[in-house]
Amino acid sequence: MERNYNEEERYRIAKKRVEEIKGFYGNLTGYIAVNITLLIINLLTSPEHLWFFYPMIGWGIGVAFHGMKVFNYMPFLGRNWEERKMKEFLEEEQKGKQNWS
């Protein structure tokens, strides 16, 4: 599906994309900083029980999904899945209207 965008639309799309990538790297930076801090706290207060893994794993799953979305890597949905699905729905709707005519 080829689209023709004017210069303003292309700029808006590029800016949105940069903001998404920037948001991901902010999330990743926070993830690393907080988990290093939690590791240090854990090792200083209760080294016999390594609890820092629990928030690290939970937040890590979220960071992984965020990265997959930002960098368009969704193996279970495929590339441009949303657009294809919308096109499919529109085609089904058009067929339904033709059947009623």
Chimera marker file (.cmm) of the C-alpha trace (Angstrom):
<marker_set name="trace">
<marker id="1" x="0.000" y="0.000" z="0.000" r="1" g="1" b="0" radius="0.5"/>
<marker id="2" x="1.858" y="3.039" z="-1.308" r="1" g="1" b="0" radius="0.5"/>
<marker id="3" x="1.148" y="6.383" z="0.288" r="1" g="1" b="0" radius="0.5"/>
<marker id="4" x="2.045" y="9.853" z="-0.886" r="1" g="1" b="0" radius="0.5"/>
<marker id="5" x="2.809" y="12.144" z="2.025" r="1" g="1" b="0" radius="0.5"/>
<marker id="6" x="3.433" y="15.850" z="1.785" r="1" g="1" b="0" radius="0.5"/>
<marker id="7" x="6.478" y="17.352" z="3.469" r="1" g="1" b="0" radius="0.5"/>
<marker id="8" x="4.583" y="18.370" z="6.622" r="1" g="1" b="0" radius="0.5"/>
<marker id="9" x="3.128" y="14.877" z="7.133" r="1" g="1" b="0" radius="0.5"/>
<marker id="10" x="6.529" y="13.268" z="6.611" r="1" g="1" b="0" radius="0.5"/>
<marker id="11" x="8.045" y="15.636" z="9.179" r="1" g="1" b="0" radius="0.5"/>
<marker id="12" x="5.261" y="14.853" z="11.683" r="1" g="1" b="0" radius="0.5"/>
<marker id="13" x="5.718" y="11.096" z="11.204" r="1" g="1" b="0" radius="0.5"/>
<marker id="14" x="9.519" y="11.362" z="11.555" r="1" g="1" b="0" radius="0.5"/>
<marker id="15" x="9.179" y="13.498" z="14.688" r="1" g="1" b="0" radius="0.5"/>
<marker id="16" x="6.729" y="11.010" z="16.239" r="1" g="1" b="0" radius="0.5"/>
<marker id="17" x="9.119" y="8.152" z="15.459" r="1" g="1" b="0" radius="0.5"/>
<marker id="18" x="12.041" y="9.992" z="17.089" r="1" g="1" b="0" radius="0.5"/>
<marker id="19" x="9.899" y="10.653" z="20.188" r="1" g="1" b="0" radius="0.5"/>
<marker id="20" x="8.994" y="6.952" z="20.408" r="1" g="1" b="0" radius="0.5"/>
<marker id="21" x="12.656" y="5.902" z="20.187" r="1" g="1" b="0" radius="0.5"/>
<marker id="22" x="13.642" y="8.554" z="22.729" r="1" g="1" b="0" radius="0.5"/>
<marker id="23" x="10.916" y="7.290" z="25.073" r="1" g="1" b="0" radius="0.5"/>
<marker id="24" x="12.200" y="3.740" z="24.760" r="1" g="1" b="0" radius="0.5"/>
<marker id="25" x="15.785" y="4.741" z="25.568" r="1" g="1" b="0" radius="0.5"/>
<marker id="26" x="14.530" y="6.762" z="28.555" r="1" g="1" b="0" radius="0.5"/>
<marker id="27" x="12.672" y="3.678" z="29.787" r="1" g="1" b="0" radius="0.5"/>
<marker id="28" x="15.748" y="1.501" z="29.237" r="1" g="1" b="0" radius="0.5"/>
<marker id="29" x="18.014" y="3.969" z="31.060" r="1" g="1" b="0" radius="0.5"/>
<marker id="30" x="15.627" y="4.117" z="34.021" r="1" g="1" b="0" radius="0.5"/>
<marker id="31" x="15.388" y="0.310" z="34.041" r="1" g="1" b="0" radius="0.5"/>
<marker id="32" x="19.167" y="-0.077" z="34.198" r="1" g="1" b="0" radius="0.5"/>
<marker id="33" x="19.694" y="2.649" z="36.835" r="1" g="1" b="0" radius="0.5"/>
<marker id="34" x="16.900" y="1.458" z="39.136" r="1" g="1" b="0" radius="0.5"/>
<marker id="35" x="17.908" y="-2.191" z="38.885" r="1" g="1" b="0" radius="0.5"/>
<marker id="36" x="21.561" y="-1.439" z="39.637" r="1" g="1" b="0" radius="0.5"/>
<marker id="37" x="20.372" y="0.510" z="42.693" r="1" g="1" b="0" radius="0.5"/>
<marker id="38" x="18.104" y="-2.362" z="43.765" r="1" g="1" b="0" radius="0.5"/>
<marker id="39" x="20.969" y="-4.831" z="43.309" r="1" g="1" b="0" radius="0.5"/>
<marker id="40" x="23.235" y="-2.750" z="45.547" r="1" g="1" b="0" radius="0.5"/>
<marker id="41" x="20.522" y="-2.334" z="48.195" r="1" g="1" b="0" radius="0.5"/>
<marker id="42" x="19.776" y="-6.061" z="48.068" r="1" g="1" b="0" radius="0.5"/>
<marker id="43" x="23.429" y="-7.078" z="48.421" r="1" g="1" b="0" radius="0.5"/>
<marker id="44" x="24.011" y="-4.649" z="51.293" r="1" g="1" b="0" radius="0.5"/>
<marker id="45" x="20.871" y="-5.485" z="53.280" r="1" g="1" b="0" radius="0.5"/>
<marker id="46" x="20.060" y="-9.139" z="52.631" r="1" g="1" b="0" radius="0.5"/>
<marker id="47" x="22.608" y="-10.897" z="50.396" r="1" g="1" b="0" radius="0.5"/>
<marker id="48" x="21.262" y="-14.317" z="51.428" r="1" g="1" b="0" radius="0.5"/>
<marker id="49" x="17.978" y="-13.631" z="49.595" r="1" g="1" b="0" radius="0.5"/>
<marker id="50" x="18.295" y="-12.139" z="46.096" r="1" g="1" b="0" radius="0.5"/>
<marker id="51" x="14.933" y="-10.379" z="45.739" r="1" g="1" b="0" radius="0.5"/>
<marker id="52" x="16.087" y="-7.775" z="43.209" r="1" g="1" b="0" radius="0.5"/>
<marker id="53" x="15.429" y="-10.305" z="40.418" r="1" g="1" b="0" radius="0.5"/>
<marker id="54" x="11.639" y="-10.000" z="40.823" r="1" g="1" b="0" radius="0.5"/>
<marker id="55" x="11.243" y="-6.324" z="39.828" r="1" g="1" b="0" radius="0.5"/>
<marker id="56" x="14.027" y="-6.726" z="37.276" r="1" g="1" b="0" radius="0.5"/>
<marker id="57" x="12.184" y="-9.546" z="35.484" r="1" g="1" b="0" radius="0.5"/>
<marker id="58" x="8.776" y="-7.851" z="35.612" r="1" g="1" b="0" radius="0.5"/>
<marker id="59" x="9.990" y="-4.478" z="34.378" r="1" g="1" b="0" radius="0.5"/>
<marker id="60" x="12.327" y="-6.204" z="31.901" r="1" g="1" b="0" radius="0.5"/>
<marker id="61" x="9.382" y="-7.869" z="30.184" r="1" g="1" b="0" radius="0.5"/>
<marker id="62" x="7.753" y="-4.471" z="29.834" r="1" g="1" b="0" radius="0.5"/>
<marker id="63" x="10.945" y="-2.920" z="28.433" r="1" g="1" b="0" radius="0.5"/>
<marker id="64" x="11.281" y="-5.792" z="25.948" r="1" g="1" b="0" radius="0.5"/>
<marker id="65" x="7.723" y="-5.304" z="24.659" r="1" g="1" b="0" radius="0.5"/>
<marker id="66" x="8.243" y="-1.549" z="24.501" r="1" g="1" b="0" radius="0.5"/>
<marker id="67" x="11.391" y="-2.061" z="22.398" r="1" g="1" b="0" radius="0.5"/>
<marker id="68" x="9.648" y="-4.538" z="20.126" r="1" g="1" b="0" radius="0.5"/>
<marker id="69" x="6.845" y="-2.048" z="19.493" r="1" g="1" b="0" radius="0.5"/>
<marker id="70" x="9.157" y="0.923" z="18.914" r="1" g="1" b="0" radius="0.5"/>
<marker id="71" x="11.462" y="-0.946" z="16.544" r="1" g="1" b="0" radius="0.5"/>
<marker id="72" x="8.601" y="-2.712" z="14.704" r="1" g="1" b="0" radius="0.5"/>
<marker id="73" x="9.605" y="-6.206" z="15.721" r="1" g="1" b="0" radius="0.5"/>
<marker id="74" x="6.467" y="-8.109" z="16.585" r="1" g="1" b="0" radius="0.5"/>
<marker id="75" x="7.096" y="-11.686" z="15.490" r="1" g="1" b="0" radius="0.5"/>
<marker id="76" x="3.687" y="-12.887" z="16.652" r="1" g="1" b="0" radius="0.5"/>
<marker id="77" x="1.798" y="-10.168" z="14.791" r="1" g="1" b="0" radius="0.5"/>
<marker id="78" x="4.149" y="-9.524" z="11.900" r="1" g="1" b="0" radius="0.5"/>
<marker id="79" x="5.115" y="-6.310" z="10.230" r="1" g="1" b="0" radius="0.5"/>
<marker id="80" x="2.309" y="-3.847" z="9.507" r="1" g="1" b="0" radius="0.5"/>
<marker id="81" x="-0.223" y="-6.229" z="11.058" r="1" g="1" b="0" radius="0.5"/>
<marker id="82" x="-2.540" y="-3.455" z="12.155" r="1" g="1" b="0" radius="0.5"/>
<marker id="83" x="-2.693" y="-1.912" z="8.703" r="1" g="1" b="0" radius="0.5"/>
<marker id="84" x="-3.365" y="-5.268" z="7.016" r="1" g="1" b="0" radius="0.5"/>
<marker id="85" x="-6.083" y="-6.105" z="9.537" r="1" g="1" b="0" radius="0.5"/>
<marker id="86" x="-7.809" y="-2.748" z="9.017" r="1" g="1" b="0" radius="0.5"/>
<marker id="87" x="-7.698" y="-3.256" z="5.240" r="1" g="1" b="0" radius="0.5"/>
<marker id="88" x="-9.208" y="-6.728" z="5.702" r="1" g="1" b="0" radius="0.5"/>
<marker id="89" x="-12.057" y="-5.322" z="7.831" r="1" g="1" b="0" radius="0.5"/>
<marker id="90" x="-12.743" y="-2.550" z="5.314" r="1" g="1" b="0" radius="0.5"/>
<marker id="91" x="-12.865" y="-5.075" z="2.459" r="1" g="1" b="0" radius="0.5"/>
<marker id="92" x="-15.272" y="-7.282" z="4.447" r="1" g="1" b="0" radius="0.5"/>
<marker id="93" x="-17.490" y="-4.279" z="5.139" r="1" g="1" b="0" radius="0.5"/>
<marker id="94" x="-17.470" y="-3.339" z="1.444" r="1" g="1" b="0" radius="0.5"/>
<marker id="95" x="-18.455" y="-6.901" z="0.477" r="1" g="1" b="0" radius="0.5"/>
<marker id="96" x="-21.289" y="-6.796" z="3.005" r="1" g="1" b="0" radius="0.5"/>
<marker id="97" x="-22.632" y="-3.566" z="1.518" r="1" g="1" b="0" radius="0.5"/>
<marker id="98" x="-22.476" y="-5.046" z="-1.983" r="1" g="1" b="0" radius="0.5"/>
<marker id="99" x="-24.482" y="-8.088" z="-0.879" r="1" g="1" b="0" radius="0.5"/>
<marker id="100" x="-27.295" y="-5.847" z="0.399" r="1" g="1" b="0" radius="0.5"/>
<marker id="101" x="-27.491" y="-3.816" z="-2.840" r="1" g="1" b="0" radius="0.5"/>
<link id1="1" id2="2" r="1" g="1" b="0" radius="0.2"/>
<link id1="2" id2="3" r="1" g="1" b="0" radius="0.2"/>
<link id1="3" id2="4" r="1" g="1" b="0" radius="0.2"/>
<link id1="4" id2="5" r="1" g="1" b="0" radius="0.2"/>
<link id1="5" id2="6" r="1" g="1" b="0" radius="0.2"/>
<link id1="6" id2="7" r="1" g="1" b="0" radius="0.2"/>
<link id1="7" id2="8" r="1" g="1" b="0" radius="0.2"/>
<link id1="8" id2="9" r="1" g="1" b="0" radius="0.2"/>
<link id1="9" id2="10" r="1" g="1" b="0" radius="0.2"/>
<link id1="10" id2="11" r="1" g="1" b="0" radius="0.2"/>
<link id1="11" id2="12" r="1" g="1" b="0" radius="0.2"/>
<link id1="12" id2="13" r="1" g="1" b="0" radius="0.2"/>
<link id1="13" id2="14" r="1" g="1" b="0" radius="0.2"/>
<link id1="14" id2="15" r="1" g="1" b="0" radius="0.2"/>
<link id1="15" id2="16" r="1" g="1" b="0" radius="0.2"/>
<link id1="16" id2="17" r="1" g="1" b="0" radius="0.2"/>
<link id1="17" id2="18" r="1" g="1" b="0" radius="0.2"/>
<link id1="18" id2="19" r="1" g="1" b="0" radius="0.2"/>
<link id1="19" id2="20" r="1" g="1" b="0" radius="0.2"/>
<link id1="20" id2="21" r="1" g="1" b="0" radius="0.2"/>
<link id1="21" id2="22" r="1" g="1" b="0" radius="0.2"/>
<link id1="22" id2="23" r="1" g="1" b="0" radius="0.2"/>
<link id1="23" id2="24" r="1" g="1" b="0" radius="0.2"/>
<link id1="24" id2="25" r="1" g="1" b="0" radius="0.2"/>
<link id1="25" id2="26" r="1" g="1" b="0" radius="0.2"/>
<link id1="26" id2="27" r="1" g="1" b="0" radius="0.2"/>
<link id1="27" id2="28" r="1" g="1" b="0" radius="0.2"/>
<link id1="28" id2="29" r="1" g="1" b="0" radius="0.2"/>
<link id1="29" id2="30" r="1" g="1" b="0" radius="0.2"/>
<link id1="30" id2="31" r="1" g="1" b="0" radius="0.2"/>
<link id1="31" id2="32" r="1" g="1" b="0" radius="0.2"/>
<link id1="32" id2="33" r="1" g="1" b="0" radius="0.2"/>
<link id1="33" id2="34" r="1" g="1" b="0" radius="0.2"/>
<link id1="34" id2="35" r="1" g="1" b="0" radius="0.2"/>
<link id1="35" id2="36" r="1" g="1" b="0" radius="0.2"/>
<link id1="36" id2="37" r="1" g="1" b="0" radius="0.2"/>
<link id1="37" id2="38" r="1" g="1" b="0" radius="0.2"/>
<link id1="38" id2="39" r="1" g="1" b="0" radius="0.2"/>
<link id1="39" id2="40" r="1" g="1" b="0" radius="0.2"/>
<link id1="40" id2="41" r="1" g="1" b="0" radius="0.2"/>
<link id1="41" id2="42" r="1" g="1" b="0" radius="0.2"/>
<link id1="42" id2="43" r="1" g="1" b="0" radius="0.2"/>
<link id1="43" id2="44" r="1" g="1" b="0" radius="0.2"/>
<link id1="44" id2="45" r="1" g="1" b="0" radius="0.2"/>
<link id1="45" id2="46" r="1" g="1" b="0" radius="0.2"/>
<link id1="46" id2="47" r="1" g="1" b="0" radius="0.2"/>
<link id1="47" id2="48" r="1" g="1" b="0" radius="0.2"/>
<link id1="48" id2="49" r="1" g="1" b="0" radius="0.2"/>
<link id1="49" id2="50" r="1" g="1" b="0" radius="0.2"/>
<link id1="50" id2="51" r="1" g="1" b="0" radius="0.2"/>
<link id1="51" id2="52" r="1" g="1" b="0" radius="0.2"/>
<link id1="52" id2="53" r="1" g="1" b="0" radius="0.2"/>
<link id1="53" id2="54" r="1" g="1" b="0" radius="0.2"/>
<link id1="54" id2="55" r="1" g="1" b="0" radius="0.2"/>
<link id1="55" id2="56" r="1" g="1" b="0" radius="0.2"/>
<link id1="56" id2="57" r="1" g="1" b="0" radius="0.2"/>
<link id1="57" id2="58" r="1" g="1" b="0" radius="0.2"/>
<link id1="58" id2="59" r="1" g="1" b="0" radius="0.2"/>
<link id1="59" id2="60" r="1" g="1" b="0" radius="0.2"/>
<link id1="60" id2="61" r="1" g="1" b="0" radius="0.2"/>
<link id1="61" id2="62" r="1" g="1" b="0" radius="0.2"/>
<link id1="62" id2="63" r="1" g="1" b="0" radius="0.2"/>
<link id1="63" id2="64" r="1" g="1" b="0" radius="0.2"/>
<link id1="64" id2="65" r="1" g="1" b="0" radius="0.2"/>
<link id1="65" id2="66" r="1" g="1" b="0" radius="0.2"/>
<link id1="66" id2="67" r="1" g="1" b="0" radius="0.2"/>
<link id1="67" id2="68" r="1" g="1" b="0" radius="0.2"/>
<link id1="68" id2="69" r="1" g="1" b="0" radius="0.2"/>
<link id1="69" id2="70" r="1" g="1" b="0" radius="0.2"/>
<link id1="70" id2="71" r="1" g="1" b="0" radius="0.2"/>
<link id1="71" id2="72" r="1" g="1" b="0" radius="0.2"/>
<link id1="72" id2="73" r="1" g="1" b="0" radius="0.2"/>
<link id1="73" id2="74" r="1" g="1" b="0" radius="0.2"/>
<link id1="74" id2="75" r="1" g="1" b="0" radius="0.2"/>
<link id1="75" id2="76" r="1" g="1" b="0" radius="0.2"/>
<link id1="76" id2="77" r="1" g="1" b="0" radius="0.2"/>
<link id1="77" id2="78" r="1" g="1" b="0" radius="0.2"/>
<link id1="78" id2="79" r="1" g="1" b="0" radius="0.2"/>
<link id1="79" id2="80" r="1" g="1" b="0" radius="0.2"/>
<link id1="80" id2="81" r="1" g="1" b="0" radius="0.2"/>
<link id1="81" id2="82" r="1" g="1" b="0" radius="0.2"/>
<link id1="82" id2="83" r="1" g="1" b="0" radius="0.2"/>
<link id1="83" id2="84" r="1" g="1" b="0" radius="0.2"/>
<link id1="84" id2="85" r="1" g="1" b="0" radius="0.2"/>
<link id1="85" id2="86" r="1" g="1" b="0" radius="0.2"/>
<link id1="86" id2="87" r="1" g="1" b="0" radius="0.2"/>
<link id1="87" id2="88" r="1" g="1" b="0" radius="0.2"/>
<link id1="88" id2="89" r="1" g="1" b="0" radius="0.2"/>
<link id1="89" id2="90" r="1" g="1" b="0" radius="0.2"/>
<link id1="90" id2="91" r="1" g="1" b="0" radius="0.2"/>
<link id1="91" id2="92" r="1" g="1" b="0" radius="0.2"/>
<link id1="92" id2="93" r="1" g="1" b="0" radius="0.2"/>
<link id1="93" id2="94" r="1" g="1" b="0" radius="0.2"/>
<link id1="94" id2="95" r="1" g="1" b="0" radius="0.2"/>
<link id1="95" id2="96" r="1" g="1" b="0" radius="0.2"/>
<link id1="96" id2="97" r="1" g="1" b="0" radius="0.2"/>
<link id1="97" id2="98" r="1" g="1" b="0" radius="0.2"/>
<link id1="98" id2="99" r="1" g="1" b="0" radius="0.2"/>
<link id1="99" id2="100" r="1" g="1" b="0" radius="0.2"/>
<link id1="100" id2="101" r="1" g="1" b="0" radius="0.2"/>
</marker_set>
